[in-house]
Structure formats: structure tokens, C-alpha cells
Amino acid sequence: MLEILSNKGNFFFSYNSNIIRRDSIVSIIANNKTVLQVLDQLFDNSYEYMESGSYVIIRKKPIKVPLVTSQAYTDDKVYVVSGYVLDESSGEGLRAASVYEKSKLQSTLTNGKGYFEIRFKSKPITTALTFSKEFFQDTTIVIQPKYNQQLRVAIVPTEWNARMITVSPEDYLTRDSIVIAIQVDSIITSYGHLRNDSIKVERTFVGRIFVSSRQKIQSLNLKKFFTERPFQLSLLPGLSTHGWLNAQVVNKVSLNIFAVIRPV
């Protein structure tokens, strides 16, 4: 359908392959209608469209969610912040998203439904909670201290070039990937995309023993976050004075009983 529209109007469509099912079967009758009207009928008004030159960019409409769903003052020594981390484009809960406080070095991961819970000491200090996940934009929210509160936080997917699909006029066979064939004499060699994995230490035998899956997920989610501290003491990776964020901390002095060192 998008290819037909592209040919009729002589323009390009561009969209993220994750938001549109390319194998969907659709049936539309449209006479004397604008492209916008046909697109609204095709996507049931759940998408938005942007013009950029000869391109029409298709995006999922952002969901509207309340940030704070409940809040109650507490005189306890700790207060609890809980809630859900959602994918803004789909509204679904995000599994294994990192929720952390940079200055206090406290963190947790969301469960299969996107739910998290984290506790802070009841000090009159503003708390900034950051939500991070691989292939999503980091989002930071300021939390009011001394209040037990529940949140619903929607984070935005990043525009990853490998996921973008372009539908062009007279192009009915748009490929998802490219394979280059090189012929030398009578021998033809095909080359495809090869993903380079820089986390080699964690894949060693010792790394698989001492580095937990939780810590590996944190490393993927928090690629852009690093901080400094004067020292740290750890028994095992993850069991240290910096908790689950120890891999993101650069220390002047570090005492480790058992350690797996990962190159930056």
C-alpha cells in the first residue's frame, strides 16, 4: 500500500521497521482523498506524519501517560519510589530497563512488565532518577524526597539507522539488508554485515562465572554513564561499596578480592 501511494504521489516514505508490521494484509477503497486521509484510514489514526522535502516520515503517536500516579508523605527513615517504565511508541512495559540515581549510586532493573521499586533515605535532598535502556533515550526525572510515590515513565526509542525503511517510487522490492558479492576470477564471495562485539572479557570462562546477567544488562543500558569516586571495595562484581553500578565508576583506589576487568 505504501509503495502504491509512493508511486502515485512520486515521493518517499520513511519509517522505523519496529513500528509497522510489513506483512499486514490491508484492504482500502480511496477515491479523491488526500494522502493524509488515506494514511489515517490505513493506520487507524494511531500514527503521525512529518514532511521533510520529498519524504513523508511515519511515526507512532506518543502515548499520554500521567507521570505521578500517587504520592503520600512518610515519616519513615526511607521512602519508596515505584512504578512502570513504558515504551513511548507502543505503551508496553519495558523489561530490564535501568533505574538509577547517579549521586547515591543506587539502581535497580525493571521486571518483565516494566515495574521497578527503589528505596531512598529520607533526607531533604532532591533526588534525580534516571531511566535508561539500550536503544532508548535516557530520561531523568526529579523526585520529591520524603514521599512514597508511584510513577509511569514513557521513554523514547532512538532512531537507529539499521531499523529505518525507505519506500521510494518504482521500488517494489526494498531490501531489509544488503549483501555485497565480489568476484575474483571464477570465485564469487559474498559479504554481509558483521556485528563487532567489544565485550570480550565478559565472554571468557572466568567472566561468565563472576559477571552476572544483571550486571551485563546494566553495562548495555548505561554505556553513556560514568562517574568518579575516590575508592571502592568489592568482594565480587556486583557485591561492592558501589553496588550494581560499580562497573560505571572510575576509582582512584580500588581493592578487589575477585575481579573481572573489562576494557573501555
N, C-alpha and C positions, 0 to 999 in steps of 0.2 A: 504493500500500500504506500509506504514512504517512497519507494522507487518510482511508482506511478506519479505521485504528487511532484516529486523532484523533476521528472521529465516534463510534466505539464507546465510547471512554472519556471523551469530552467534555473533552479537554484539548488543549494546543497543543504542536507540535514546533518546535524552533528549531535551525538548523544552518548551517554555512558552505557556500555553494554550491560551493566549490572541492573539498570533500572527498567529495561524493556526486554520482554521475552520475544526473541526473534522468531520463535516457532509458533506464535499465536495465530489462530485462524480467525479472520475478521471478515465481515460482510457489511458493506456500506453502500447506500444509494445516495449520491450527492449531485444535485443539479443547481447551477447558478449560485454556488456558495463560495465564500472566501476560504482561503487556506486555513485561517484561524477556526472557522466554523467546522471544517472537516476534521481538524486535529482535535477539537473539543469533543466531537462526536466519536472519534476513534479512541481517545484516551479517557472518555467519561469525565472531563473537566478536572482530572487529578494531576495534570502536568501544567507547566508554564513554559512560555516560548520567548526567546530573545532573538532579535535580528542583529546580525553583525556582517555588514557588507552583503555578499551573496549567500550567506549562511543563515540558517534558522537553527538555533540551539535549543534542544529539548531538555527540560529539567523537571525532576519531580517537584511538586509543590511542597514547600517546607511545612511540617506539621506544627500546629499551635498547641503547646503544652504549658500548663502553669508551672512556674519554677519552684515555688514553695507551696506544698500541698497542706502542710500542717506545721505548727510551731507552738511550743509550750516552754515557759520559763522553768528552770530547775535550780534548786539549792544544793544539789549533789556535787561531789567533787569532780565528776566528769559529766559531760553532755554527749549525746549521741546524734550523729548526722547519718541518715539513711535515705534510701530512695532507689531510683532506677536511672540507668544511663541508656538512652534510646538513639537509634539511627534516625537522623532528621528526615532522610529521604523516604523511609519506609514506616517509621513509627515503631519498629520492633526493638525489643531489648537486646543490648549488645553484651555478648558473653566475653569474659576475660578482658574487660577494659580496666585500665589502671586508674585508681582514685587515690590521690596523694596530696600531702601538704609539704611544700618544699622546705620551709624553715624548721619544722618539727621533725621532718623525715619520717612521717607516719604514712602508711599506704595500705591499700587492700585491692583486691580484684573482684569484679562483678561475677555473679554466678551465671548459670545457663539462661536465666530470664532477665539478666541485666541488673539484678538487685545488688546493692552494696550496703555495708554498715561500718562506720568508723567512729571511734571514741576519742575525745579530746579532754584535756584537763580544763576545769572551769576557771580560766584566768581571763581578766578583762583585756585580752589581746585579740585583735582582729585576725581571723583565720581565712586564708585564701586556699580554696580547694580546687585542684586541677584535675581535669578528666582527659585521659589520653588513650588512644588506641591506634594501632598500626593502620595506615591508610585513612585516618580521620584527622581533622584539625583539632589541635589542643584547645580546650575551653577552660577558663579559670573563673570561679565564682567566689565572691567574698561572703563568708558565713558569719552571722551574728553570734558571738560567744554566749555561753550560759543558756542556750535554748536547745532543747531536744527538737529536732526538725526533720521533716521528710521532703525530699526533692525529686523532681522529674527533669532531667537534663538531657536535651537533644543536641548531639554533636554532629558536625557537618562532614560528610565524606570528602576527601581530597580529590581533585581532578587528576587522576593518574592516566598519562597518555596511552599506556598499553590497553586501557579499557575503552578508549574512545572509538566510536564507529562513525564513519563518514559515508553518507549516501549521496552520490553525485548523479547528475543527469547522464542517461545512457550507460549506467554502470549497474547491471543487474546481478553481478557476481562479486560483491565486495567481500574480500577475504578477511578472516579474523587474524591471520598470521602470514608471514612471508618466509618462503624458503628459497634460498639462492642456489642455483645449480651452476657449477663451474666445470667445464670440460677441458681436459688436457689430453691431447691425442684422442684415443678411443675410450678414455675413462672419464665418467661423469661423477662428480662428487657433490652431494647436497649439503648445505649448511643451514642450520636453523638457529633460533635464539637459544643461548646458553646462559642460564642464571648462575652468577658467581656468588658463592656463599662465603662471606668473610669470617663467619663464626666457626672457625675450625677447631679451636681448643675445646669448645663445649661438646664437640662430636667425638672426642677421644674417649677411650675407655674410662680413664680417671674422671674426665669431665662429666660423663653420663652418670657416674656414681654420685659425685658430690654436688653437681648443679641440678637443682630441682626444676621441674617443668614450670613451676610458678615463677622462678627467677628468670628462666628463659623468656617467658611471656613478658615480664616486666622490662627486660632488655629490649625486646622488639618494640614495645609501646613507648618507651622513654628514650628513644635514640637521641632526642634533642636536649634532654635534661641532664646536666651535670652540675654538681656543686662542690664546694671545698670545705673541709673540716681539718682541725689541727691533728687529730689522731683517731684511730679506731682499733678495736679489739674484737676478734672473731674466733670462734671455735670451728665453725663450718660455714660455708657460703649460705647466707640467709640467717644464720644464728650469730648475730653480732650486735655491737652497740648502735649500728645504723639500721638494723632490721632488714627488711626486704629491699631497701633502697641502697644497700652497701655497694652494689656494682656501679651506681651512678655517682659515687662520692670519690673525689680525689683527696687523699690524705697526705699530710707531711710525714706522719709517723704511723705505720700500720703493723700491728702484731697479730699474726695469724697462726693458729695451731695447724689446721689443714687448709690449704688454699688452692684454688684453680684460677690462674691468671689469664685473663682474656685480653688480647691486643686491641687497642683502639684503632 
